[in-house]
C-alpha cells in the first residue's frame, strides 16, 4: 500500500511539475504592466493606507481620476484627499472592498460610480485586477471568497498574458492611459484641453437610468455603507459627472432614481444628478471623463455640496476658467481648383470627415485614405463611409485620422486588413462600443508592434483588442 501511495505522489508531482515551472517562469518575467493605467491602483492603495490625517476618500471608477483636483479639495476642506477611483473594468465592488483597508475613524468616504450598467452591478474582472495588483498582491486578501476563487482561476492566463507582452510593448511614459499620467493624489495630470468627441459626446454610450436598478449591487453597497460606519467613518453617495448631450432620461426619472438610491443605501446623497450634469464642453473622451476645466468645475461643485453636509462656512475661493472651445482643424487654405478625391467630404464643426466613397471607385481592392482636402487635414470617418466597396480587401488609414465613428467598416464584406497609422490613441476618439459593427468577420486592425500596447491599454481602444494584429 505504501508503494501505491509513493507512486501516486510521484505521478501527482510529475503532473504538477509543468505548472510549477510555468509559474516560476511567469513570476520571474519582467512586469510590463508596470506603467499600465490600472497599475496605478497600487499607488492609490498605498496612499489610502499610509497617508496620515483625517481623510476624505473618493471611491468609484475612472470619472474620479479624470474629474477631481484633490489639491483644491485639501485647500478648501482641510482633509487629506485620496482619489480611490480607478477603472470601470475592475468593477465598483472591488474598489469598495479594497478601500476598507484604509478607512479610519472620522474619515469621510464619498462613493461615486459612473451612471453605467457595468459600474452599477456586481461586475468583477479578475484578469484586469491581476494586472493592476501584480506589484501588491496583499490587496487580494480584501476580496470576497468568490472573487478570490475567480482570481485563482485566472492566475495562469494572467501569467501567459504577462509573458506575451514584450518589453517593447510596455506602456511608455507620457501616455494619457498610463500610470505615469496620475499625480500623487491619484488625479489624472495629463493635459486634456478640450472635448475631442465628434458632436461632443460618445453616441455609443448614452446615459439611461432604467437599467441601473440592480438589487444585488445595492445590497452590496448598503453593506459597504455599514462597514464604513462600523469603522467610525461616514459615507456620502454622489452621482458621477455626466455629459448633458448623452442624457436619455427625464427629470422625473432622475428624481425617482435619486429616491431609490437614498432608500437602498440609507445614507445622505450629495446633491442631485442635475447638479453634476455638465455641458459637453467640459468633457474629454467619454461621457464621464472631464477635461482640465471640467475637473475644476466638478471639484468646486463637490466642495460646495460637501460643505453643506460638513457644516463648513465660507465661499469656495477657486477661480473657474471659461469653458474651452472644441478643437477645429486648420484654417481653410483653398487651392485655385477644388481637389478631386474618391470620397465625399463634409465639414462638421470645423473638422473634415469622409462620408462616402464615390461610385466610380467602389470596385477598388486596396485604398489609402487621403490626408488633406483643399489644404486642410481630414480628421474623421463617418459610419458606413465605405458602403458598397464589395471588392475592398485592404485599407490604410493615415495618422491624421483621429475621429472614428461606429460602423466605419460596414458595407465592405471582403475587407481583411485595416492598417492604422495613428501614433497616439489617447489623442483620438473611438466609440466605447460599435466601432466594428457591420465589419467583415475576418477583418483585423493592423498596428505597428511598437505601438500595440498603447492601443491595448487605452481606455476605449482596448475594447477592440480581439481585432488587433501586428505589422
C-alpha positions as CSV (number, residue, x, y, z in Angstrom):
1,X,0.0,0.0,0.0
2,X,2.9,2.4,0.8
3,X,4.3,1.7,-2.6
4,X,1.0,2.6,-4.2
5,X,0.9,5.9,-2.3
6,X,4.5,6.7,-3.3
7,X,3.7,6.1,-7.0
8,X,0.6,8.3,-6.6
9,X,2.6,11.0,-5.1
10,X,5.2,10.7,-7.8
11,X,2.6,10.9,-10.6
12,X,1.0,13.9,-8.9
13,X,4.4,15.6,-8.6
14,X,5.1,14.9,-12.3
15,X,1.7,16.2,-13.3
16,X,2.1,19.4,-11.4
17,X,5.7,20.0,-12.3
18,X,5.0,21.7,-15.7
19,X,2.6,24.1,-13.9
20,X,5.2,24.9,-11.3
21,X,7.9,25.6,-13.9
22,X,5.4,27.7,-15.9
23,X,4.6,29.7,-12.7
24,X,8.3,30.2,-11.9
25,X,9.0,31.5,-15.4
26,X,5.9,33.7,-15.4
27,X,6.6,35.2,-12.0
28,X,10.3,35.9,-12.9
29,X,9.4,37.7,-16.1
30,X,9.5,41.4,-16.4
31,X,6.4,43.2,-15.3
32,X,5.4,45.0,-18.5
33,X,2.2,46.1,-16.9
34,X,4.1,48.4,-14.6
35,X,3.0,51.6,-16.3
36,X,-0.4,50.4,-17.4
37,X,-3.2,52.8,-16.3
38,X,-4.8,50.4,-13.9
39,X,-1.5,49.6,-12.3
40,X,-1.9,52.9,-10.6
41,X,-4.2,51.1,-8.2
42,X,-1.1,50.1,-6.3
43,X,-0.2,53.8,-5.8
44,X,-3.7,54.7,-4.8
45,X,-3.8,51.8,-2.3
46,X,-0.6,52.8,-0.7
47,X,-1.7,56.4,-0.3
48,X,-5.1,55.2,1.1
49,X,-3.5,53.0,3.7
50,X,-0.4,55.0,4.6
51,X,-1.3,58.7,4.4
52,X,-1.7,60.5,7.8
53,X,-4.6,62.7,9.0
54,X,-8.3,62.8,8.6
55,X,-9.1,61.6,5.1
56,X,-11.7,62.4,2.5
57,X,-11.8,59.2,0.3
58,X,-13.4,59.2,-3.1
59,X,-14.3,55.7,-4.3
60,X,-15.5,54.7,-7.8
61,X,-14.4,54.4,-11.4
62,X,-12.4,56.5,-13.8
63,X,-14.6,59.6,-13.6
64,X,-12.9,60.3,-10.3
65,X,-9.2,60.5,-11.6
66,X,-10.5,62.4,-14.6
67,X,-12.8,64.6,-12.6
68,X,-11.1,65.7,-9.3
69,X,-8.5,68.2,-8.3
70,X,-7.6,66.8,-4.8
71,X,-5.2,69.7,-4.2
72,X,-8.1,72.1,-4.3
73,X,-10.2,69.8,-2.1
74,X,-7.5,69.8,0.6
75,X,-7.1,73.6,0.2
76,X,-10.9,74.2,0.8
77,X,-11.9,71.4,3.2
78,X,-8.7,70.7,5.2
79,X,-9.0,66.9,4.8
80,X,-6.3,64.7,3.3
81,X,-7.8,63.9,0.0
82,X,-7.5,60.3,-1.5
83,X,-8.7,59.7,-5.1
84,X,-9.5,56.0,-4.9
85,X,-11.3,55.9,-8.3
86,X,-9.7,53.7,-10.9
87,X,-11.2,51.8,-13.8
88,X,-14.7,50.5,-14.8
89,X,-13.0,47.3,-15.9
90,X,-12.2,46.5,-12.3
91,X,-15.8,46.9,-11.1
92,X,-17.2,49.0,-8.3
93,X,-17.5,46.3,-5.7
94,X,-13.7,45.5,-5.7
95,X,-12.9,49.2,-5.1
96,X,-15.2,49.3,-2.1
97,X,-13.7,46.2,-0.7
98,X,-10.1,47.4,-1.1
99,X,-11.0,50.9,0.3
100,X,-12.0,49.4,3.7
101,X,-8.3,48.6,4.4
102,X,-7.6,52.4,4.6
103,X,-10.8,53.7,6.2
104,X,-10.2,55.1,9.8
105,X,-12.3,56.7,12.5
106,X,-13.6,60.2,11.5
107,X,-12.7,59.7,7.8
108,X,-15.3,60.7,5.2
109,X,-16.0,58.4,2.2
110,X,-17.7,59.6,-1.0
111,X,-19.0,56.7,-3.2
112,X,-19.4,57.9,-6.8
113,X,-19.7,55.2,-9.5
114,X,-20.5,56.3,-13.1
115,X,-24.1,56.1,-14.3
116,X,-23.4,53.0,-16.3
117,X,-24.9,49.4,-16.0
118,X,-21.4,47.9,-15.5
119,X,-20.4,50.2,-12.6
120,X,-23.9,49.7,-11.0
121,X,-23.6,46.0,-10.9
122,X,-21.5,43.2,-9.3
123,X,-19.2,43.1,-12.3
124,X,-15.7,41.8,-11.5
125,X,-12.7,41.3,-13.9
126,X,-10.1,39.0,-12.4
127,X,-7.7,39.4,-15.3
128,X,-7.7,43.2,-15.1
129,X,-7.2,43.0,-11.3
130,X,-4.2,40.7,-11.7
131,X,-2.6,43.2,-14.0
132,X,-3.5,46.1,-11.5
133,X,-2.4,44.3,-8.3
134,X,0.6,42.5,-9.7
135,X,3.0,44.6,-7.6
136,X,0.9,44.5,-4.4
137,X,-0.6,41.0,-4.1
138,X,-1.6,41.7,-0.5
139,X,-4.6,43.6,-1.8
140,X,-6.2,40.4,-2.9
141,X,-6.9,39.4,0.7
142,X,-9.6,42.1,0.9
143,X,-11.7,40.4,-1.8
144,X,-14.7,38.2,-1.2
145,X,-14.4,34.4,-1.5
146,X,-16.0,34.2,-4.9
147,X,-13.6,36.9,-6.2
148,X,-10.6,35.1,-4.8
149,X,-11.7,31.9,-6.5
150,X,-12.0,33.8,-9.8
151,X,-8.5,35.3,-9.2
152,X,-7.1,31.7,-8.7
153,X,-8.9,30.5,-11.8
154,X,-7.3,33.4,-13.9
155,X,-3.8,33.1,-12.4
156,X,-2.3,31.0,-15.2
157,X,-4.0,33.0,-18.0
158,X,-2.6,36.1,-16.4
159,X,1.0,34.7,-16.4
160,X,0.6,33.7,-20.0
161,X,-0.5,37.2,-21.0
162,X,2.4,38.6,-18.9
163,X,4.8,36.5,-20.8
164,X,3.2,37.5,-24.1
165,X,3.7,41.3,-23.5
166,X,7.2,42.1,-24.8
167,X,9.4,44.8,-23.4
168,X,8.8,47.0,-26.5
169,X,5.1,46.7,-26.0
170,X,5.1,48.1,-22.4
171,X,3.1,51.3,-21.9
172,X,5.5,54.2,-22.3
173,X,5.9,57.3,-20.2
174,X,4.0,60.3,-21.5
175,X,0.7,58.5,-22.3
176,X,-2.7,59.5,-21.1
177,X,-3.8,56.0,-20.2
178,X,-0.7,55.2,-18.2
179,X,0.2,55.0,-14.5
180,X,2.6,57.9,-15.0
181,X,-0.2,60.3,-16.0
182,X,-1.6,60.3,-12.4
183,X,-0.2,62.6,-9.7
184,X,0.5,61.8,-6.1
185,X,-3.2,62.3,-5.2
186,X,-4.4,59.8,-7.8
187,X,-5.8,62.5,-10.2
188,X,-5.0,62.4,-13.9
189,X,-2.5,65.2,-14.5
190,X,-2.2,64.6,-18.3
191,X,-3.2,67.7,-20.3
192,X,-6.8,67.5,-21.6
193,X,-7.6,70.9,-23.1
194,X,-11.0,70.3,-24.8
195,X,-13.6,67.8,-25.9
196,X,-12.3,65.5,-28.6
197,X,-15.6,63.6,-29.2
198,X,-17.5,64.2,-32.5
199,X,-20.6,66.1,-31.7
200,X,-19.4,66.5,-28.1
201,X,-20.4,63.0,-26.8
202,X,-20.0,59.3,-27.3
203,X,-23.1,58.2,-29.1
204,X,-22.5,54.6,-28.4
205,X,-22.9,55.0,-24.7
206,X,-25.8,57.3,-24.0
207,X,-26.9,57.5,-20.4
208,X,-30.2,56.0,-19.2
209,X,-31.3,55.1,-15.6
210,X,-33.8,52.3,-16.2
211,X,-31.0,49.6,-16.2
212,X,-29.3,50.8,-13.1
213,X,-31.8,49.3,-10.6
214,X,-29.6,46.3,-9.7
215,X,-30.9,45.0,-6.4
216,X,-27.8,42.8,-5.8
217,X,-25.5,45.7,-6.4
218,X,-27.3,48.0,-4.0
219,X,-27.4,45.3,-1.3
220,X,-23.5,45.1,-1.6
221,X,-23.3,48.9,-1.4
222,X,-25.6,49.0,1.6
223,X,-23.3,46.5,3.3
224,X,-20.4,48.8,2.4
225,X,-22.1,51.8,4.0
226,X,-22.5,49.8,7.2
227,X,-18.9,48.6,7.1
228,X,-17.6,52.2,6.7
229,X,-19.8,53.3,9.7
230,X,-18.5,50.4,11.8
231,X,-15.0,51.8,11.4
232,X,-16.2,55.1,12.9
233,X,-16.3,56.9,9.5
234,X,-19.2,58.4,7.5
235,X,-20.2,57.8,3.9
236,X,-22.0,60.0,1.4
237,X,-23.2,59.0,-2.0
238,X,-22.5,61.2,-5.1
239,X,-23.5,60.9,-8.7
240,X,-20.8,60.9,-11.3
241,X,-20.2,63.8,-13.7
242,X,-22.4,63.2,-16.8
243,X,-22.3,64.7,-20.3
244,X,-25.6,66.5,-20.8
245,X,-25.6,65.6,-24.5
246,X,-25.6,61.9,-23.7
247,X,-28.6,62.1,-21.2
248,X,-31.6,60.0,-22.3
249,X,-33.8,60.3,-19.2
250,X,-36.3,62.8,-17.9
251,X,-36.2,64.9,-14.7
252,X,-38.9,62.7,-13.3
253,X,-36.9,59.6,-13.9
254,X,-33.9,61.2,-12.3
255,X,-35.8,62.1,-9.2
256,X,-37.2,58.6,-8.9
257,X,-33.7,57.1,-9.1
258,X,-32.3,59.5,-6.6
259,X,-35.0,58.5,-4.1
260,X,-34.3,54.8,-4.8
261,X,-30.6,55.3,-4.1
262,X,-31.2,57.1,-0.8
263,X,-33.6,54.5,0.3
264,X,-31.5,51.5,-0.6
265,X,-28.2,52.8,0.9
266,X,-29.6,54.6,4.0
267,X,-27.1,57.4,3.6
268,X,-27.0,61.0,2.6
269,X,-26.8,61.8,-1.1
270,X,-24.7,64.8,-2.2
271,X,-27.0,66.9,-4.4
272,X,-28.8,65.5,-7.5
273,X,-27.9,64.1,-10.9
274,X,-28.7,67.5,-12.4
275,X,-26.1,69.1,-10.1
276,X,-23.3,67.2,-11.8
277,X,-24.7,67.0,-15.4
278,X,-22.5,69.4,-17.4
279,X,-22.2,70.9,-20.8
280,X,-20.3,68.8,-23.4
281,X,-17.5,71.4,-23.5
282,X,-16.3,70.2,-20.1
283,X,-15.7,66.6,-21.2
284,X,-12.8,65.0,-22.9
285,X,-13.0,61.5,-24.5
286,X,-16.0,59.8,-22.8
287,X,-19.3,60.8,-21.4
288,X,-17.9,60.6,-17.9
289,X,-14.3,61.8,-18.4
290,X,-13.8,65.5,-17.8
291,X,-11.2,67.7,-19.3
292,X,-8.9,70.1,-17.3
293,X,-11.5,72.8,-16.9
294,X,-14.3,70.3,-16.3
295,X,-12.3,68.8,-13.4
296,X,-12.1,72.2,-11.7
297,X,-15.8,72.8,-12.3
298,X,-16.8,69.4,-10.8
299,X,-14.4,69.7,-7.9
300,X,-15.9,73.0,-6.9
301,X,-19.4,71.6,-7.2
302,X,-18.4,68.7,-4.9
303,X,-16.7,71.0,-2.4
304,X,-19.9,73.1,-2.2
305,X,-22.0,70.0,-1.7
306,X,-19.7,68.6,1.0
307,X,-19.6,71.9,2.8
308,X,-23.4,71.7,3.2
309,X,-23.1,68.3,4.8
310,X,-20.0,69.0,6.9
311,X,-21.2,72.3,8.3
312,X,-18.4,74.3,6.8
313,X,-19.0,78.0,6.2
314,X,-17.5,80.4,3.7
315,X,-17.4,80.7,0.0
316,X,-15.2,78.5,-2.1
317,X,-12.2,80.5,-3.3
318,X,-11.4,78.8,-6.5
319,X,-11.4,80.6,-9.9
320,X,-13.2,78.7,-12.6
321,X,-11.7,79.2,-16.1
322,X,-14.1,79.7,-19.1
323,X,-15.3,76.5,-20.8
324,X,-12.8,75.6,-23.6
325,X,-13.8,75.7,-27.2
326,X,-13.9,72.5,-29.2
327,X,-10.8,71.9,-31.3
328,X,-11.2,72.6,-35.0
329,X,-9.0,71.8,-37.9
330,X,-6.5,74.1,-39.6
331,X,-7.8,77.3,-41.2
332,X,-9.0,76.5,-44.7
333,X,-6.5,77.0,-47.4
334,X,-8.4,76.8,-50.7
335,X,-6.5,75.9,-53.7
336,X,-7.2,77.5,-57.1
337,X,-9.0,74.4,-58.3
338,X,-11.1,72.2,-55.9
339,X,-9.3,68.9,-55.2
340,X,-10.8,65.8,-56.7
341,X,-10.7,62.8,-54.4
342,X,-12.5,59.5,-54.4
343,X,-14.6,60.3,-51.3
344,X,-17.3,62.7,-50.4
345,X,-16.1,65.1,-47.7
346,X,-18.2,67.1,-45.2
347,X,-17.3,69.9,-42.7
348,X,-18.7,69.2,-39.2
349,X,-17.8,71.7,-36.5
350,X,-14.7,72.8,-38.3
351,X,-13.4,69.3,-38.9
352,X,-13.4,67.4,-42.2
353,X,-14.9,63.9,-42.4
354,X,-15.0,61.3,-45.1
355,X,-18.7,60.4,-45.5
356,X,-19.0,58.2,-48.6
357,X,-17.0,56.7,-51.5
358,X,-17.9,57.9,-55.0
359,X,-19.4,55.3,-57.3
360,X,-16.5,55.4,-59.7
361,X,-14.2,54.0,-57.1
362,X,-16.3,51.3,-55.4
363,X,-14.6,48.4,-57.1
364,X,-11.1,49.2,-55.7
365,X,-9.4,46.3,-53.9
366,X,-6.9,48.5,-51.9
367,X,-7.3,52.1,-50.7
368,X,-5.1,54.5,-48.8
369,X,-7.3,57.3,-47.4
370,X,-6.4,60.9,-48.4
371,X,-4.7,63.1,-45.8
372,X,-5.8,66.5,-46.9
373,X,-8.6,68.1,-48.9
374,X,-8.1,71.6,-50.3
375,X,-5.2,72.2,-48.0
376,X,-7.0,71.1,-44.8
377,X,-6.3,67.8,-42.9
378,X,-9.1,65.2,-42.9
379,X,-9.6,64.0,-39.3
380,X,-12.8,62.0,-39.1
381,X,-14.5,58.9,-40.6
382,X,-18.3,58.6,-40.7
383,X,-20.1,55.3,-40.2
384,X,-20.6,53.4,-43.4
385,X,-18.3,55.7,-45.5
386,X,-17.1,52.5,-47.3
387,X,-20.5,51.2,-48.0
388,X,-20.7,49.5,-51.4
389,X,-17.0,48.6,-51.6
390,X,-17.6,44.9,-52.3
391,X,-14.1,44.2,-53.6
392,X,-12.1,46.1,-51.0
393,X,-9.6,43.9,-49.0
394,X,-7.0,46.4,-47.7
395,X,-7.4,49.8,-46.2
396,X,-4.7,52.2,-45.0
397,X,-5.7,54.9,-42.5
398,X,-3.1,57.7,-42.2
399,X,-2.1,59.3,-38.9
400,X,-4.2,62.4,-39.4
401,X,-7.4,60.5,-38.7
402,X,-8.3,60.9,-35.1
403,X,-12.1,60.5,-35.0
404,X,-13.6,57.1,-35.6
405,X,-17.3,56.7,-35.8
406,X,-19.3,53.5,-35.1
407,X,-19.7,51.2,-38.1
408,X,-17.0,52.7,-40.2
409,X,-16.1,49.3,-41.7
410,X,-19.6,48.3,-42.6
411,X,-20.6,47.7,-46.2
412,X,-17.4,46.1,-47.4
413,X,-17.7,42.3,-46.8
414,X,-14.3,41.4,-48.3
415,X,-12.2,43.7,-46.0
416,X,-9.5,41.8,-44.3
417,X,-6.7,44.2,-43.4
418,X,-7.0,47.7,-41.9
419,X,-3.7,49.5,-41.3
420,X,-3.8,52.1,-38.5
421,X,-1.1,54.7,-38.5
422,X,-2.5,56.6,-35.6
423,X,0.5,57.4,-33.4
424,X,-1.2,58.3,-30.1
425,X,-4.5,56.5,-29.4
426,X,-5.0,58.7,-26.3
427,X,-5.4,61.7,-28.6
428,X,-8.1,60.1,-30.7
429,X,-11.8,59.3,-30.3
430,X,-13.2,55.9,-30.7
431,X,-16.7,54.9,-29.5
432,X,-16.8,52.6,-26.5
433,X,-19.0,50.2,-28.5
434,X,-19.8,49.7,-32.1
435,X,-16.6,50.5,-34.0
436,X,-16.7,47.1,-35.7
437,X,-20.4,46.9,-36.2
438,X,-21.1,45.5,-39.7
439,X,-17.5,44.7,-40.4
440,X,-16.4,41.6,-42.2
441,X,-15.9,38.6,-39.9
442,X,-12.2,38.2,-41.0
443,X,-11.2,41.9,-40.6
444,X,-8.1,42.7,-38.5
445,X,-6.8,46.1,-37.3
446,X,-3.1,46.1,-38.0
447,X,-1.0,48.2,-35.6
448,X,2.8,48.7,-35.6
449,X,4.5,46.5,-33.0
450,X,6.0,49.4,-31.2
451,X,2.5,50.9,-30.6
452,X,0.4,47.9,-29.9
453,X,0.4,48.1,-26.2
454,X,-0.7,51.8,-26.4
455,X,-3.9,50.5,-28.0
456,X,-4.3,47.5,-25.7
457,X,-4.1,49.8,-22.6
458,X,-6.2,52.6,-24.0
459,X,-9.5,53.1,-22.2
460,X,-11.7,52.6,-25.3
461,X,-9.4,51.1,-28.0
462,X,-8.8,48.1,-25.7
463,X,-12.5,47.2,-26.2
464,X,-11.5,46.1,-29.7
465,X,-8.3,44.1,-28.8
466,X,-9.7,40.9,-30.3
467,X,-9.3,42.6,-33.7
468,X,-5.7,43.7,-33.2
469,X,-2.8,42.3,-35.3
470,X,0.8,43.5,-35.6
471,X,2.8,44.6,-38.6
